[in-house]
Amino acid sequence: MTEKIIEISAVPSLIRPHALIGIGGVLLRRKPMSILRSLTDAKCTNLNVAVFLGSIDIEWLAAHGSISEVTAGYVGFESFGSAPAWSSWLKNGHCSMREMSEFMFIGGLRASCSGIPFMPSRGASESQLVNDAKFKMITCPYTGEELYAIPALTPDISFIHAESADRFGNVAAPTQKDFLWDADAILARASKKVIVSVEKIVDTAEISETMLFAHEVSSIVLAPNGASPSGLPGLYQVNHLSLLGYLEEAKNCSSQEDFSKLIRSLVAQK
């Protein structure tokens, strides 16, 4: 089998112009922050990003002026409030957002996983989100029911973070299966190319349960503490102190440059 370990510095060169980039993790869990840092260090801009439920990942990219379009079900810090750099970047017209419900987002990924152009759905029926998305209707040939046709969502390249993998690209399932842990597997299988950062490289025999198999993974990046300041359930918690400090001081930011300096000083530490 082919070994798939690459240096994190090689990741930015894998992104092609106009590519749709998938970002794994859910809210403040399992965000591939080390990879995202490599993108901003390489001055990547005009990124088109798809994320199920975003938080510090989208805030990081917005604070560095790196994104131009986001497809997401939510971006924010849950009970801690909104994402200030992201909100400012969006409000000032530097970025557009294609908002989806969670059902719509996952439906698009599942269509891609299945190799079909759309997924029938009743989700978000008669909501403003459906009207804005201009989804087309189809008629079920068995029941005659009118359903929404959610178009396939197929990232060109996706980044996820996991506990461990072997050098061939087999990625271990998490030891602590928390809220929506399998969303990363769905994202990966919907994507054309998958880069997985991991806390450690292990022997194949040490993987007792596999989340992604070698043929589903393009490259592995060794990135200890690579999800911080988001958490990796079972290994480390969300760095609430840094995040709360950032959100408090961000109230004084008046420009993208202010956000960039602040988030690097308060959040970039591993």
Disulfide bonds with the S-S distance in Angstrom:
none
